[in-house]
Amino acid sequence: MVRWRPSLLIAVGLAVLGLAVPARADHSDGHTAPGTANHGVRPDTADYGPANLASFTDPVTDRSNLASLTDPVTDSSTAAFTNPVTNSFTAAFADPSLIRGADGYWYAYATADSQHAGGPLIPIQMARSADLVHWTYLGAAFNDSNWPSWAQRGAFLWAPDIRYADGHYLLYFAATDTTFSSNTFDTAIGVATAPTPAGPWTDSGGWVVAPQPGSNNDFHNTIDPAEFTDSDGQRYLYYGSYYGGVWATKLSADGLRATGAPTMVGIDNRYEGAYVVKHGGYYWLFASSSNCCAGPTSGYAVYAGRSSSPLGPFVDQRGVPMNTSRVGGTLVVAPNGNKWIGTGHAAITTDLSGQDWLVYHAIDRNNPYIAEPFGANARPMVLGRLDWIGGWPTVDGGAWTSDQPQPAPVTQGVLVDAFERSALGRAWTGDWAIRPGTDGNYVHSTDTSTLLARVRPPTDLRVSADLRAHTGSSGGVVVRYRNAANHATAWLGNGTLSVQITVNGHRRTTSTPLPVDTTSWNELTVTLRGNDLQATATQRGLGDPVATLSATLPPQLATGASGVASRGPNVDADDVRIAALYRPHTQVAPTPKTGRVITTDDFDGTTLDGAWTWLRQDAAAHVDGGQLQWPTEAADLTGTANTAGVLLRAAPSGNYVVETKVHLDLGTDAVRNYEQAGLVAYDGDDQFLRLCTVSIWNTRQVEFGKEIPYAGKTSYGSMVFGTPAPTTWLRLAHTVNAAGEHLFRAGMSVDGRHWVWGGTWTLPAGTTPRIGLVSQGGNNPAVTAGFDYVRIYR
């Protein structure tokens, strides 16, 4: 065991409507829209009058004029996809981060790597996609002409994080070798800015977070940056890795420099690859752990915790903090027994339906390296639907990364328009004009008006647009629009997010402060599920809501058109998307169950029963007081030494679950590498699985390790999950797949009743793994593991 280091208008395909609406409508308070009475502003307690709504006309069948409306996102819905999604241009797209640009494309960025065997190192890869599935390579973010002046030439540029703020894009990244010192691993965090998501990138001229000296003439891992903007406008940066821990620091208003003292949110020697979003009233820290890059035994996985503060503490589903010695973290995705392992370093994106997706890298265990064995790992980007079940995130309902075709993200919707053409055409009702901009075209309104899409929107829908308003004006997203006197509109402008519901000219308005500059681009999203409306303002939709409002629409607004609106002069809109709202997935993937007990050994008496056999018997191990008592050996089973003892017995055929209860008090905080005890599935000294409660430096974890022979050597890696206690129950659940491989899924409990299930490792078909116990990894200070029993369930 080693100390971990870092490593189109898309087809307007639904019925197009002739709306009985005026081209303009006055949305300003206290003014009269054409054809309506002046009812003025009504208090929030006002009653709505009877509905007098214009009816929809029959669908327009002549679509000849729509054929010329070509946007960057052309053709093509993708009904299904199969992971990975970046193999068309690269073997490695690790540590990915995504953003949707104003031109309607998604843009992705990845850590420095070679794209193929013998290829050059690309310092931050960039790619673009219309559908999140098919990606086109755009080149490197950095080259000799824009290399950061504070990073040494030849340094690796790692783990980019893309953001949008105040009219430009920000690309955070880590550099492994800086001008801070002569040490070649004095890592630091930098940021570059660009007018478009494809660049050109200009470095800020200095680090955002400086190198952090360690205690042995080395440096802490100041890597893996991720920015988050809170609803009060305060920016935060999360960074760090195993050596040094994960930290959160406040940023300056422009996001270019760290300010104040940082706060540790993830204990050192456990987490890296942090990513923070706000969801359901909580701040969520996503972070990765274990071996990112151990080839065929990479156990990397993603975990989450939540907090009422962006500075933590973040606690898991059982209330255990992620910054304490007995470390917590609820699994979001881990290896599941198919071909995908090393599933980690994640970011989150949201499709047009509102469904969240986790984007991360993974390793094909059958093809783990770009070129030669034990070289650079092939880590393409994969997608996983991110479900929030019972309030907690998990990929694909807990089934985790798929290697089979899956429903693709929704990237077309009913209408998607980035306005990359010269005229609006028949898709819209309104007289807004298309104008060119730095980041593509947009539409502009010179007065109070609406721009309505001539498509029939779904009942449950999601409408979003990028908006920019001149001082004194507001830009809005309008839904359920029947006429100027009957609609609902969410507005951004004048320092507020507001929702205005208008029925028969009676207006009800609610508002909340908005801590962003609305004269720059911001994204406004309105969702409707039934009559429940939610409006959310973000800076280009990165999961950082700066303001949110909810409202319930009256039954009079059961149907109506969608679009954008302006209140006052000089309002711009871009990248308007109308889609059916996603339906939440609530089904949870099954976890292993136990049946009847078919074998048990309670370690009664003074000797082991005859089913057990020793490999390298430890004379200190003995049966006493109803336990197998076994001091942890100063020996190990990994690598080539193979000096540790193993107590083994035959495993039953077919499916089974083996369980033990182990007492091993390793205390907290102190470094006690690597004392451990637990279960093994053993086919040989160089081919085994090991599930133990263990001390890893200052942390106490449950580790599920795997060693196999590979390319003339051995490969070892591990997963971690759950939180051990002085007494911990451990389980291995065994099944056999269609290829004859042995699948073992690991489980743990601290009370013997409530179980946490981790990832799955495999052993090859044709092997006959035995099951057993180990107690090893060190004896300073001396500690004895006590096993109460071993049970096998069918």
C-alpha positions in Angstrom: 0.0 0.0 0.0 1.3 3.4 -0.9 0.3 6.9 0.0 -2.0 8.2 -2.7 -0.8 11.0 -4.8 -2.5 12.9 -7.7 -2.1 12.0 -10.1 -31.5 24.6 -34.0 -33.0 26.2 -34.1 -33.3 22.5 -33.6 -36.2 20.9 -35.5 -39.3 22.8 -34.4 -40.9 19.4 -34.7 -44.0 19.9 -32.6 -47.1 21.6 -33.8 -46.4 25.2 -34.7 -49.2 27.5 -33.5 -50.7 30.7 -34.8 -51.0 32.6 -31.5 -53.8 35.1 -31.0 -51.5 37.6 -29.3 -50.3 41.1 -30.1 -46.7 41.5 -31.3 -46.0 43.7 -28.2 -47.3 43.7 -24.7 -46.6 46.1 -21.9 -45.1 44.3 -18.9 -44.4 47.4 -16.9 -46.3 47.9 -13.7 -49.2 50.4 -13.9 -49.3 50.7 -17.6 -51.8 49.6 -20.2 -51.1 46.8 -22.8 -53.0 47.2 -26.1 -56.5 45.8 -25.8 -56.6 45.5 -22.0 -58.0 47.6 -19.2 -55.6 49.4 -16.8 -55.9 47.4 -13.6 -52.7 48.7 -12.2 -50.5 46.9 -9.7 -52.4 44.5 -7.4 -51.2 43.5 -3.9 -50.1 39.9 -3.4 -53.4 39.1 -1.7 -55.5 40.2 -4.8 -58.0 37.8 -6.2 -57.7 36.8 -9.8 -60.7 37.6 -12.0 -62.3 35.1 -14.3 -60.2 33.9 -17.2 -60.7 35.4 -20.6 -58.0 33.6 -22.5 -57.3 33.6 -26.2 -57.5 30.1 -27.7 -54.8 28.4 -29.7 -55.4 28.2 -33.4 -54.9 25.0 -35.4 -51.3 24.0 -36.0 -49.6 25.7 -38.9 -48.7 22.9 -41.4 -46.7 25.0 -43.8 -43.1 24.7 -42.6 -41.3 25.6 -45.7 -39.8 28.8 -44.2 -38.4 26.9 -41.3 -35.9 24.9 -43.4 -33.6 27.9 -43.7 -33.4 28.5 -40.0 -30.0 26.9 -39.4 -28.3 27.2 -36.0 -25.0 25.8 -34.8 -26.9 22.9 -33.3 -28.0 21.2 -36.5 -29.9 18.0 -36.8 -29.9 15.3 -34.7 -31.3 14.0 -31.6 -29.4 11.2 -30.0 -31.8 8.7 -28.7 -29.2 6.7 -26.9 -25.5 6.7 -26.1 -22.9 4.3 -24.9 -19.9 5.3 -22.7 -17.3 6.6 -23.3 -18.1 9.8 -25.2 -14.7 11.1 -26.1 -12.9 8.2 -27.7 -13.5 9.6 -31.2 -10.5 12.0 -30.7 -8.7 11.0 -27.5 -7.8 8.1 -25.3 -7.7 10.3 -22.3 -10.0 13.1 -21.2 -9.5 13.1 -17.5 -10.8 15.4 -14.8 -13.4 16.9 -17.1 -15.3 20.1 -16.6 -18.2 21.4 -18.8 -20.1 24.5 -19.6 -22.8 25.4 -22.2 -21.8 28.4 -24.3 -24.0 31.1 -25.6 -23.7 29.6 -29.1 -25.7 26.5 -27.9 -22.8 24.1 -27.8 -21.4 22.4 -24.7 -17.7 22.8 -24.1 -15.5 20.4 -22.2 -12.0 20.7 -20.8 -9.6 18.1 -19.5 -6.3 17.7 -17.8 -3.0 17.6 -19.6 -2.5 14.2 -21.4 -1.5 12.5 -24.5 -4.4 11.7 -26.8 -2.9 8.5 -28.2 0.2 6.3 -28.0 3.3 8.4 -28.8 1.3 11.6 -29.0 2.4 15.0 -27.6 1.2 16.2 -24.2 -1.8 18.5 -24.6 -1.9 21.2 -21.9 -5.6 21.3 -21.2 -7.7 19.7 -24.0 -10.8 21.5 -25.3 -13.8 19.9 -27.1 -17.2 20.9 -28.2 -20.5 19.1 -28.6 -24.1 19.7 -29.7 -25.5 16.8 -27.7 -23.1 15.9 -24.9 -22.4 12.6 -26.7 -20.6 13.4 -29.9 -17.5 15.6 -29.3 -15.1 17.5 -31.6 -11.6 18.3 -30.5 -10.9 22.1 -30.5 -7.2 22.1 -29.6 -5.2 23.1 -26.5 -6.1 25.9 -24.2 -2.4 26.8 -23.7 0.6 27.0 -26.0 3.9 28.9 -26.1 2.2 32.2 -26.8 -0.1 32.2 -23.7 1.8 30.0 -21.3 1.3 31.2 -17.7 4.3 33.2 -16.7 4.3 31.8 -13.1 4.4 28.2 -14.4 7.6 26.5 -15.5 7.8 25.4 -19.1 7.2 21.7 -19.1 4.9 21.8 -16.1 1.7 19.7 -16.3 -1.5 21.7 -16.4 -4.1 19.7 -14.5 -7.8 19.5 -13.7 -9.4 22.5 -15.4 -12.7 24.1 -14.0 -14.7 26.2 -16.4 -16.9 29.1 -15.2 -18.7 32.2 -16.6 -18.9 35.5 -14.8 -19.2 39.2 -15.6 -19.1 38.8 -19.4 -16.2 36.4 -19.8 -15.2 32.8 -19.2 -12.8 31.7 -16.5 -10.7 28.6 -16.7 -9.1 27.5 -13.4 -6.3 25.0 -13.5 -3.4 23.6 -11.5 0.3 23.8 -12.6 2.6 21.2 -11.1 5.9 23.2 -11.4 6.0 26.9 -10.7 8.5 29.7 -10.3 7.9 29.7 -6.5 10.8 27.4 -5.8 13.3 25.0 -7.3 11.1 22.1 -6.3 9.6 20.5 -9.4 6.3 19.8 -7.6 5.5 23.1 -6.0 1.9 23.1 -7.3 -0.4 26.1 -7.5 -3.8 27.2 -8.8 -4.1 29.7 -11.7 -6.9 31.1 -13.8 -7.2 32.4 -17.4 -10.0 34.4 -19.0 -11.5 34.4 -22.5 -14.3 36.1 -24.4 -15.6 32.7 -25.7 -15.5 29.2 -24.3 -13.1 28.2 -27.0 -10.6 31.0 -26.1 -8.3 32.7 -26.7 -7.2 32.3 -23.1 -5.2 35.0 -21.3 -3.6 34.0 -18.0 -4.3 36.3 -15.1 -0.6 36.9 -14.5 -0.3 35.2 -11.2 -1.5 32.3 -9.2 -5.0 32.3 -7.5 -3.7 30.1 -4.7 0.0 30.0 -4.1 2.1 26.9 -3.5 1.7 25.5 0.0 5.0 24.3 1.6 4.8 21.1 3.5 6.9 19.9 6.5 9.7 18.0 4.7 11.0 20.4 2.1 8.1 19.4 -0.1 4.7 21.0 -1.0 1.1 20.1 -0.4 -1.0 19.1 -3.4 -2.5 22.5 -4.3 -4.4 21.1 -7.3 -7.9 20.3 -8.6 -9.6 23.7 -8.4 -13.4 24.2 -8.6 -15.2 27.5 -8.2 -18.6 28.1 -6.7 -20.6 31.4 -6.5 -23.1 31.6 -3.6 -26.4 33.4 -3.7 -24.9 36.4 -2.0 -22.4 36.8 -4.8 -19.5 35.6 -2.8 -17.1 33.4 -4.8 -15.3 30.4 -3.4 -12.6 28.1 -4.7 -12.2 24.5 -3.6 -8.8 22.8 -4.1 -6.4 20.3 -2.7 -5.7 16.6 -2.6 -4.6 13.7 -0.4 -1.4 15.3 0.7 -2.7 18.5 2.4 -6.4 17.9 2.2 -9.2 19.7 0.4 -9.7 23.4 1.2 -12.2 26.2 0.6 -11.2 29.8 0.2 -13.0 32.9 -0.6 -12.2 34.7 -3.8 -12.0 38.3 -4.8 -15.1 39.7 -6.6 -13.5 39.1 -10.0 -12.6 35.5 -9.1 -8.9 36.0 -9.8 -7.3 35.9 -6.3 -7.8 34.0 -3.0 -8.7 36.1 0.0 -8.7 35.4 3.7 -7.8 32.2 5.5 -8.9 28.9 3.9 -11.0 26.2 5.6 -10.4 22.5 5.4 -13.5 20.7 4.1 -12.0 17.3 3.3 -9.4 15.6 5.5 -6.0 15.0 4.0 -5.2 11.5 2.8 -8.7 10.9 1.6 -10.2 13.3 -0.9 -9.3 15.3 -4.1 -11.2 16.6 -7.2 -13.7 18.7 -5.2 -16.8 20.1 -6.9 -19.5 22.1 -5.1 -23.2 22.8 -6.1 -26.2 24.1 -4.3 -29.3 21.8 -4.4 -32.4 21.4 -2.3 -31.3 24.1 0.1 -27.9 22.5 0.9 -24.4 23.0 -0.3 -23.0 19.7 -1.8 -19.4 18.7 -1.9 -18.5 16.1 -4.4 -15.0 14.7 -4.1 -13.1 11.6 -5.3 -10.9 9.2 -3.5 -8.5 6.2 -3.8 -6.4 5.2 -6.8 -7.1 7.3 -9.9 -4.4 5.8 -12.0 -3.6 2.2 -11.1 -4.5 0.8 -14.5 -6.5 -2.4 -14.2 -7.0 -2.0 -10.4 -8.0 1.7 -10.3 -10.6 2.0 -7.6 -11.3 5.8 -7.9 -14.9 6.8 -6.9 -17.0 9.9 -6.2 -18.5 10.7 -2.8 -20.8 13.5 -1.5 -21.6 15.3 1.6 -23.9 18.3 2.3 -23.7 21.3 4.5 -25.7 24.4 5.4 -22.6 26.5 4.7 -20.3 26.6 1.7 -17.4 26.2 4.2 -18.8 23.0 5.7 -18.6 20.9 7.6 -20.0 18.6 4.9 -21.5 15.4 6.3 -22.6 12.2 4.6 -26.0 10.4 4.7 -25.2 9.1 8.2 -24.1 12.4 9.5 -20.4 11.7 9.4 -18.2 14.7 8.4 -15.8 14.5 5.5 -13.0 16.3 7.4 -12.6 14.0 10.4 -10.2 11.1 11.0 -13.1 8.5 10.9 -13.9 10.0 7.6 -17.4 10.1 6.0 -18.7 10.4 2.5 -21.7 8.9 0.7 -20.9 7.1 -2.5 -22.2 8.7 -5.7 -20.5 6.4 -8.2 -17.9 3.6 -7.9 -16.8 0.6 -10.0 -19.8 -1.8 -10.3 -18.3 -5.0 -11.8 -18.7 -4.2 -15.5 -15.7 -3.0 -17.5 -15.6 0.5 -16.0 -13.3 1.2 -13.1 -11.5 4.3 -11.8 -14.7 6.2 -12.0 -13.9 9.7 -10.6 -13.1 13.4 -10.7 -16.5 14.6 -11.5 -18.4 17.8 -12.6 -22.1 18.3 -13.1 -24.0 19.6 -16.0 -27.7 19.9 -16.6 -29.5 19.0 -19.9 -32.3 21.0 -21.4 -35.0 19.0 -19.5 -33.4 19.9 -16.2 -31.9 16.4 -15.6 -28.5 16.6 -13.9 -25.6 14.5 -15.4 -22.4 13.6 -13.7 -19.4 13.9 -16.1 -16.3 12.1 -15.0 -13.5 9.9 -16.3 -13.2 6.1 -16.1 -10.9 3.3 -17.1 -11.7 0.3 -19.2 -10.2 -2.5 -17.1 -9.6 -4.5 -20.3 -7.7 -1.6 -21.9 -6.4 0.5 -19.1 -3.3 2.2 -20.6 -2.8 4.6 -23.5 0.4 2.7 -24.6 2.7 0.6 -22.6 1.6 -1.1 -19.3 2.1 1.0 -16.2 2.4 4.1 -18.3 -0.3 6.8 -18.7 -3.8 5.6 -18.0 -6.5 5.8 -20.7 -9.1 7.8 -18.9 -11.9 8.8 -21.4 -14.9 10.9 -20.3 -18.1 9.1 -19.4 -21.6 10.3 -18.6 -24.0 9.1 -15.8 -27.5 10.3 -15.1 -27.4 12.0 -11.7 -30.4 11.1 -9.6 -31.4 12.7 -6.3 -33.2 9.9 -4.5 -34.3 10.6 -0.9 -32.5 13.9 -1.3 -29.1 12.2 -2.0 -27.2 12.0 -5.3 -26.3 8.8 -7.0 -25.6 7.8 -10.6 -28.3 5.9 -12.5 -30.2 5.1 -9.3 -27.2 3.4 -7.7 -26.5 1.1 -10.7 -23.5 3.5 -11.5 -21.5 3.7 -14.7 -23.2 1.9 -17.6 -21.3 0.0 -20.4 -24.6 -0.5 -22.3 -26.7 1.9 -24.4 -28.6 4.4 -22.2 -31.1 7.2 -22.9 -29.1 10.2 -23.9 -29.3 13.7 -22.4 -32.0 16.0 -23.7 -30.2 18.5 -25.9 -32.9 19.5 -28.4 -36.1 20.0 -26.6 -39.2 21.5 -28.3 -37.2 24.5 -29.5 -33.5 25.5 -29.0 -32.3 28.7 -30.6 -28.9 30.4 -30.3 -29.8 32.9 -33.1 -26.8 32.2 -35.2 -28.4 33.5 -38.4 -29.6 36.8 -39.9 -33.4 36.7 -39.3 -35.8 35.1 -36.8 -38.2 33.6 -39.4 -41.6 32.1 -38.7 -40.5 30.3 -35.5 -41.1 33.4 -33.5 -43.8 36.0 -32.9 -42.3 39.4 -32.1 -40.1 42.1 -33.6 -36.8 41.5 -31.8 -33.7 41.9 -34.0 -30.7 39.5 -34.3 -27.4 41.2 -33.6 -23.8 40.0 -33.7 -21.8 39.7 -30.5 -18.4 38.6 -29.3 -19.7 35.2 -28.3 -22.1 34.7 -31.2 -25.3 36.3 -32.2 -28.2 37.3 -29.9 -31.6 39.0 -30.1 -32.3 42.5 -29.1 -35.4 44.4 -28.0 -35.5 48.2 -28.1 -38.7 48.5 -26.1 -41.1 46.7 -23.8 -42.2 43.6 -25.8 -42.4 39.9 -26.0 -40.8 37.3 -28.3 -42.9 34.2 -28.3 -42.0 30.8 -29.7 -44.6 29.5 -32.2 -44.5 26.0 -30.8 -46.8 24.2 -28.4 -45.0 23.8 -25.1 -45.4 20.8 -22.9 -47.4 21.1 -19.8 -44.5 20.3 -17.6 -41.7 22.3 -19.1 -38.3 24.0 -18.6 -37.6 27.3 -20.3 -34.3 29.0 -20.0 -32.5 31.9 -21.7 -29.4 34.0 -21.3 -30.4 37.6 -20.6 -28.7 41.0 -20.4 -30.6 44.3 -19.6 -29.6 47.9 -19.8 -29.7 49.8 -16.5 -33.3 50.5 -15.6 -34.6 47.6 -17.8 -35.4 44.0 -17.1 -35.2 40.8 -19.2 -37.6 38.0 -18.7 -38.7 34.4 -19.4 -42.4 34.2 -20.1 -44.5 31.1 -19.8 -48.2 30.2 -20.1 -48.7 33.3 -22.3 -52.2 33.5 -23.7 -52.3 37.3 -24.3 -51.0 40.5 -22.9 -53.3 40.2 -19.9 -52.7 36.6 -19.0 -49.3 35.1 -18.5 -46.5 34.5 -16.0 -43.0 36.1 -16.3 -39.8 35.8 -14.4 -37.7 39.0 -14.6 -34.0 39.8 -14.1 -33.1 43.4 -13.6 -32.6 46.4 -11.3 -31.0 44.2 -8.6 -33.8 41.7 -8.3 -35.2 38.4 -9.5 -39.0 38.7 -9.6 -41.9 36.6 -10.7 -45.0 38.3 -12.0 -48.3 36.5 -12.5 -50.9 38.3 -14.6 -54.5 37.2 -15.0 -57.0 39.5 -16.7 -54.5 42.3 -16.2 -54.4 41.7 -12.4 -50.7 41.4 -11.5 -49.1 39.7 -8.5 -45.4 40.2 -8.1 -42.8 38.6 -5.7 -39.1 39.4 -5.8 -35.8 38.7 -4.1 -32.5 40.5 -4.2 -30.1 39.6 -7.0 -26.3 39.9 -6.2 -25.1 39.9 -9.9 -24.8 42.6 -12.5 -27.8 42.1 -14.9 -26.1 44.4 -17.5 -23.9 41.4 -18.1 -25.1 38.0 -19.2 -26.9 35.8 -16.7 -29.1 32.7 -17.2 -32.7 32.6 -16.1 -34.5 29.3 -16.0 -38.2 28.8 -15.3 -39.6 25.3 -14.7 -43.2 24.3 -14.4 -44.4 21.0 -12.9 -48.1 21.1 -13.0 -48.8 24.7 -11.8 -45.7 24.9 -9.6 -43.3 27.4 -11.0 -39.7 27.9 -10.0 -37.4 30.6 -11.4 -33.7 30.4 -10.9 -31.0 32.8 -11.9 -27.4 31.6 -12.4 -24.3 32.8 -14.1 -24.7 30.7 -17.3 -26.3 27.7 -15.5 -23.4 26.0 -13.6 -25.4 24.9 -10.7 -24.7 28.0 -8.7 -28.1 29.7 -8.2 -27.7 33.3 -7.2 -31.4 33.6 -6.6 -34.5 31.4 -6.7 -38.2 32.1 -6.4 -41.2 29.8 -6.3 -44.9 30.4 -7.1 -48.1 28.5 -7.8 -49.9 29.5 -11.0 -53.7 29.8 -10.8 -55.8 27.4 -12.9 -56.5 30.1 -15.4 -52.9 29.8 -16.6 -53.1 26.1 -17.5 -51.7 26.5 -21.0 -49.9 29.1 -23.1 -46.9 30.0 -25.1 -43.3 30.5 -23.9 -40.6 32.9 -24.8 -38.6 35.9 -23.6 -39.7 39.4 -22.7 -38.3 42.9 -22.2 -39.4 45.6 -19.8 -37.8 48.8 -20.8 -35.4 49.5 -23.7 -32.2 47.6 -24.6 -32.7 44.1 -23.5 -30.8 41.2 -25.0 -31.5 37.4 -25.0 -29.6 34.4 -26.3 -29.7 30.6 -26.3 -33.4 30.2 -25.6 -34.3 26.6 -24.8 -37.8 25.1 -24.4 -38.1 21.5 -23.4 -40.3 19.0 -21.5 -39.3 18.9 -17.9 -37.6 15.7 -16.8 -39.3 13.1 -14.7 -37.3 12.3 -11.6 -36.0 8.7 -11.3 -36.8 7.3 -7.9 -36.1 3.6 -8.4 -33.0 2.4 -6.4 -30.7 -0.3 -7.7 -30.9 -3.4 -5.5 -28.2 -4.2 -3.0 -27.1 -7.6 -1.9 -29.4 -9.5 0.5 -28.6 -12.4 2.8 -30.6 -15.6 2.9 -30.2 -18.5 5.3 -27.0 -19.2 7.1 -25.3 -22.2 5.6 -22.0 -22.1 7.5 -21.0 -20.4 10.7 -17.9 -20.4 13.0 -18.4 -18.5 16.2 -14.8 -19.3 17.4 -16.0 -21.2 20.4 -13.5 -23.3 22.3 -9.8 -22.9 22.1 -8.9 -24.1 18.6 -10.0 -23.4 15.0 -12.3 -25.9 13.4 -11.0 -28.2 10.7 -12.4 -26.2 7.7 -9.7 -23.6 8.2 -6.2 -23.8 6.8 -3.2 -21.4 7.3 -1.0 -19.8 4.8 2.1 -18.6 6.7 0.6 -19.3 10.1 1.0 -16.6 12.7 1.7 -18.2 16.1 0.3 -15.1 17.8 -3.2 -15.8 16.5 -5.3 -17.8 18.9 -8.9 -18.6 19.8 -10.0 -17.4 23.2 -13.1 -16.1 24.8 -15.3 -16.7 21.8 -13.0 -14.8 19.4 -10.2 -15.3 17.0 -7.7 -12.9 18.5 -5.0 -11.9 16.0 -2.4 -9.1 16.6 -1.9 -7.1 13.4 1.3 -8.5 11.8 4.2 -6.3 10.7 3.7 -7.8 7.3 1.7 -7.3 4.1 0.1 -9.3 1.3 0.6 -6.7 -1.5 3.5 -6.5 -3.8 6.1 -9.2 -4.1 7.0 -9.8 -0.4 3.9 -11.8 0.4 4.9 -12.1 4.1 1.6 -11.9 5.8 -0.4 -14.8 7.1 -3.8 -15.7 5.6 -6.5 -17.9 7.3 -8.5 -19.6 4.6 -11.4 -21.9 4.0 -13.3 -23.1 0.9 -16.1 -21.0 -0.5 -19.4 -22.4 -1.5 -20.3 -22.6 -5.2 -22.7 -20.1 -6.7 -24.0 -16.9 -5.0 -23.3 -16.3 -1.3 -22.5 -13.6 1.2 -19.7 -14.0 3.7 -19.7 -11.9 6.9 -17.5 -11.2 9.8 -17.6 -9.0 12.9 -14.2 -7.5 13.7 -13.0 -5.5 16.7 -10.1 -3.3 15.8 -9.6 0.0 17.7 -7.2 2.1 15.8 -8.0 5.3 17.6 -8.2 8.5 15.6 -5.9 11.1 14.0 -2.5 9.5 14.7 -0.6 8.0 11.8 -0.6 4.2 12.1 0.2 2.9 8.6 -1.3 0.5 7.7 -2.8 -1.6 10.5 -5.9 -3.5 9.2 -8.0 -6.5 9.6 -10.9 -8.1 7.7 -12.0 -10.4 4.9 -10.2 -11.8 1.8 -11.3 -13.5 -1.3 -8.0 -15.3 -2.2 -6.9 -17.1 -5.3 -3.2 -16.6 -4.7 -0.7 -14.3 -3.2 -0.8 -12.1 -6.3 -4.5 -12.5 -7.1 -6.8 -11.6 -4.2 -9.4 -9.1 -2.9 -9.1 -7.7 0.6 -11.8 -5.9 2.6 -10.5 -4.3 5.8 -11.0 -1.6 8.4 -7.7 0.2 8.1 -5.6 3.2 9.2 -4.4 5.2 6.2 -2.1 7.8 7.6 -4.3 9.9 9.9 -7.6 8.6 8.6 -9.6 5.5 9.5 -11.4 4.0 6.5 -12.9 0.8 5.1 -10.7 -0.2 2.2 -11.6 -2.8 -0.5 -8.4 -3.6 -2.3 -7.5 -5.8 -5.3 -4.2 -7.3 -6.5 -3.7 -9.1 -9.8 -0.8 -10.2 -12.0 -0.5 -7.8 -15.0 2.1 -7.6 -17.7 4.7 -9.5 -15.8 4.2 -7.5 -12.6 1.5 -7.1 -10.0 -1.1 -4.3 -9.9 -2.7 -3.2 -6.7 -5.5 -0.7 -6.2 -8.4 -0.1 -3.8 -11.8 1.5 -3.2 -12.9 3.0 0.0 -16.3 3.5 1.5 -18.2 3.8 4.7 -16.9 4.8 8.1 -15.4 2.2 10.4 -15.8 2.1 14.2 -13.9 0.2 16.9 -16.3 -2.7 16.0 -17.2 -3.0 12.4 -19.2 -5.7 10.5 -17.8 -6.6 7.0 -19.5 -8.5 4.1 -18.4 -9.8 0.7 -21.3 -10.6 -1.6 -20.3 -13.1 -4.4 -22.0 -13.6 -7.8 -20.8 -14.9 -11.1 -21.5 -13.0 -14.4 -22.2 -14.4 -17.8 -18.5 -14.5 -18.6 -17.8 -16.7 -15.6 -16.0 -14.0 -13.7 -16.4 -13.9 -9.9 -17.9 -10.6 -8.7 -17.5 -9.5 -5.1 -19.3 -6.5 -3.7 -18.2 -5.0 -0.4 -20.5 -4.0 2.5 -19.9 -2.7 6.0 -22.0 -1.8 9.0 -21.3 -0.3 12.5 -24.3 -2.0 14.1 -24.8 -5.2 12.2 -28.3 -4.1 11.0 -27.8 -1.1 8.7 -25.4 -1.7 5.8 -23.5 0.5 3.5 -22.5 -1.1 0.2 -19.4 -0.1 -1.7 -18.1 -1.0 -5.1 -17.4 -4.3 -6.9 -14.2 -6.0 -7.8 -13.8 -9.1 -10.1 -11.6 -12.1 -10.2 -11.1 -14.1 -13.4 -13.3 -16.8 -14.7 -11.7 -20.2 -14.2 -10.4 -19.4 -10.7 -11.6 -20.8 -7.5 -11.2 -18.1 -4.8 -11.2 -19.2 -1.2 -12.5 -16.9 1.6 -10.7 -16.0 4.7 -9.3 -13.5 7.2 -6.2 -11.3 7.6 -4.7 -9.1 10.3 -1.7 -7.2 9.0 -0.1 -4.0 7.9 1.9 -3.0 11.0 2.2 -3.2 14.8 3.4 0.1 16.0 1.7 0.5 18.4 0.6 -3.0 18.9 -3.1 -3.7 18.4 -5.1 -7.0 18.3 -8.0 -7.7 16.0 -10.8 -9.8 17.5 -13.0 -11.7 15.1 -16.4 -12.7 16.7 -17.5 -15.0 13.9 -17.5 -15.9 10.2 -20.9 -16.6 8.6 -21.8 -17.6 5.1 -25.3 -16.9 3.8 -26.9 -18.4 0.7 
